[in-house]
Amino acid sequence: MKEKVFIKADEVAETLGISKPYAYKLVKTMNDELKEKGFITISGKVSCRYFEEKFYGLGGDERACI
């Protein structure tokens, strides 16, 4: 199975059990943080790796966003 690179805001909402508008706000916040670090971002999506790091403290080989 191919590993996902990005997670969409609606998937964030479903994963965290929150509303879609709040999920979009969280994705925007995470993308703004990544932009400050010099990364290119995609509106409405965020890096799976960054999402997992922010919400689950995962890093390295641990994956929840497959």
GROMACS elastic network, one bead per residue, 0.5 to 0.9 nm:
[ bonds ]
;  ai    aj funct       b0    kb
    1    66     6  0.82843   500
    2    66     6  0.77766   500
    3    65     6  0.78820   500
    3    66     6  0.52745   500
    4     7     6  0.73484   500
    4    47     6  0.88045   500
    4    48     6  0.69891   500
    4    65     6  0.66656   500
    4    66     6  0.55674   500
    5    46     6  0.84483   500
    5    47     6  0.59033   500
    5    48     6  0.56148   500
    5    49     6  0.75208   500
    5    65     6  0.84271   500
    5    66     6  0.86405   500
    6    42     6  0.89770   500
    6    45     6  0.59898   500
    6    46     6  0.53413   500
    6    49     6  0.80867   500
    6    51     6  0.89126   500
    6    65     6  0.84890   500
    7    10     6  0.83799   500
    7    11     6  0.63254   500
    7    12     6  0.68367   500
    7    44     6  0.86471   500
    7    45     6  0.55070   500
    7    46     6  0.55633   500
    7    47     6  0.63043   500
    7    48     6  0.54496   500
    7    51     6  0.79650   500
    7    65     6  0.74263   500
    8    11     6  0.52068   500
    8    12     6  0.63265   500
    8    13     6  0.87876   500
    8    24     6  0.87358   500
    8    27     6  0.82647   500
    8    44     6  0.59709   500
    8    46     6  0.66479   500
    8    47     6  0.89886   500
    9    13     6  0.62441   500
    9    14     6  0.87072   500
    9    20     6  0.68760   500
    9    21     6  0.86138   500
    9    22     6  0.89214   500
    9    23     6  0.54361   500
    9    24     6  0.52971   500
    9    25     6  0.86869   500
    9    26     6  0.82196   500
    9    27     6  0.62860   500
    9    44     6  0.55770   500
    9    45     6  0.58793   500
    9    46     6  0.77973   500
   10    13     6  0.50032   500
   10    14     6  0.63128   500
   10    15     6  0.86130   500
   10    19     6  0.85331   500
   10    20     6  0.57743   500
   10    21     6  0.88849   500
   10    23     6  0.68855   500
   10    24     6  0.77461   500
   10    44     6  0.86083   500
   11    14     6  0.50409   500
   11    15     6  0.59729   500
   11    16     6  0.84681   500
   11    20     6  0.87889   500
   11    23     6  0.85113   500
   12    15     6  0.50882   500
   12    16     6  0.60041   500
   12    17     6  0.80965   500
   12    18     6  0.79992   500
   12    20     6  0.80788   500
   12    23     6  0.59192   500
   12    24     6  0.83533   500
   12    26     6  0.86800   500
   12    27     6  0.81228   500
   12    51     6  0.86467   500
   13    16     6  0.54153   500
   13    17     6  0.55748   500
   13    19     6  0.56805   500
   13    20     6  0.53326   500
   13    21     6  0.84319   500
   13    22     6  0.76089   500
   13    23     6  0.51002   500
   13    24     6  0.82345   500
   14    17     6  0.50844   500
   14    18     6  0.66781   500
   14    19     6  0.81004   500
   14    20     6  0.82183   500
   14    23     6  0.88817   500
   15    18     6  0.79947   500
   16    19     6  0.89235   500
   16    23     6  0.84992   500
   18    21     6  0.85562   500
   18    22     6  0.67409   500
   18    23     6  0.66749   500
   19    22     6  0.53850   500
   19    23     6  0.62368   500
   19    24     6  0.88027   500
   20    24     6  0.61858   500
   20    25     6  0.86337   500
   21    24     6  0.51745   500
   21    25     6  0.63879   500
   21    26     6  0.88325   500
   22    26     6  0.62674   500
   22    27     6  0.86411   500
   23    26     6  0.50421   500
   23    27     6  0.61435   500
   23    28     6  0.85502   500
   24    27     6  0.50336   500
   24    28     6  0.60892   500
   24    29     6  0.85683   500
   24    44     6  0.64357   500
   24    45     6  0.85648   500
   25    28     6  0.51041   500
   25    29     6  0.62001   500
   25    30     6  0.86967   500
   26    29     6  0.50316   500
   26    30     6  0.61844   500
   26    31     6  0.85249   500
   27    30     6  0.51259   500
   27    31     6  0.60367   500
   27    32     6  0.85021   500
   27    43     6  0.81642   500
   27    44     6  0.65031   500
   27    45     6  0.65346   500
   27    46     6  0.60449   500
   27    51     6  0.85238   500
   28    31     6  0.50140   500
   28    32     6  0.60338   500
   28    33     6  0.86092   500
   28    43     6  0.73251   500
   28    44     6  0.72174   500
   28    45     6  0.83928   500
   28    46     6  0.82739   500
   29    32     6  0.50804   500
   29    33     6  0.63219   500
   29    34     6  0.87266   500
   30    33     6  0.50850   500
   30    34     6  0.62787   500
   30    35     6  0.86682   500
   30    46     6  0.71024   500
   30    47     6  0.89324   500
   30    50     6  0.79149   500
   30    51     6  0.77556   500
   30    54     6  0.85526   500
   31    35     6  0.60708   500
   31    36     6  0.86190   500
   31    39     6  0.85871   500
   31    40     6  0.85210   500
   31    41     6  0.59910   500
   31    42     6  0.77555   500
   31    43     6  0.78153   500
   31    44     6  0.89251   500
   31    45     6  0.81754   500
   31    46     6  0.63917   500
   31    47     6  0.85369   500
   32    35     6  0.50193   500
   32    36     6  0.62991   500
   32    37     6  0.87875   500
   32    41     6  0.83693   500
   33    36     6  0.52090   500
   33    37     6  0.66005   500
   33    38     6  0.89961   500
   33    39     6  0.89336   500
   34    37     6  0.50675   500
   34    38     6  0.64967   500
   34    39     6  0.53933   500
   34    40     6  0.75191   500
   34    41     6  0.72751   500
   34    50     6  0.86502   500
   35    40     6  0.62534   500
   35    41     6  0.68319   500
   36    39     6  0.73966   500
   41    45     6  0.77960   500
   41    46     6  0.71287   500
   41    47     6  0.82843   500
   42    45     6  0.55994   500
   42    46     6  0.68808   500
   42    47     6  0.89618   500
   43    46     6  0.78320   500
   45    48     6  0.88386   500
   46    49     6  0.85652   500
   46    50     6  0.72882   500
   46    51     6  0.68113   500
   47    50     6  0.52468   500
   47    51     6  0.61849   500
   47    52     6  0.86106   500
   48    51     6  0.50517   500
   48    52     6  0.60572   500
   48    53     6  0.84784   500
   48    63     6  0.86756   500
   48    64     6  0.84212   500
   48    65     6  0.59185   500
   48    66     6  0.85291   500
   49    52     6  0.52161   500
   49    53     6  0.61340   500
   49    54     6  0.86715   500
   49    58     6  0.80405   500
   49    59     6  0.74936   500
   49    60     6  0.89903   500
   49    63     6  0.78473   500
   49    64     6  0.89341   500
   49    65     6  0.78161   500
   50    53     6  0.50059   500
   50    54     6  0.60978   500
   50    55     6  0.86002   500
   50    58     6  0.89356   500
   50    59     6  0.88808   500
   51    54     6  0.52257   500
   51    55     6  0.61197   500
   51    56     6  0.79613   500
   51    65     6  0.86228   500
   52    55     6  0.53742   500
   52    56     6  0.52053   500
   52    57     6  0.64140   500
   52    58     6  0.55718   500
   52    59     6  0.75885   500
   52    62     6  0.89485   500
   52    63     6  0.74351   500
   52    64     6  0.68585   500
   52    65     6  0.73324   500
   53    56     6  0.56603   500
   53    59     6  0.60210   500
   54    57     6  0.59147   500
   54    58     6  0.79283   500
   55    58     6  0.80204   500
   56    59     6  0.88769   500
   56    64     6  0.86378   500
   58    61     6  0.82959   500
   58    62     6  0.59319   500
   58    63     6  0.71539   500
   58    64     6  0.83933   500
   59    62     6  0.59571   500
   59    63     6  0.78590   500
   60    63     6  0.81854   500
   63    66     6  0.65920   500
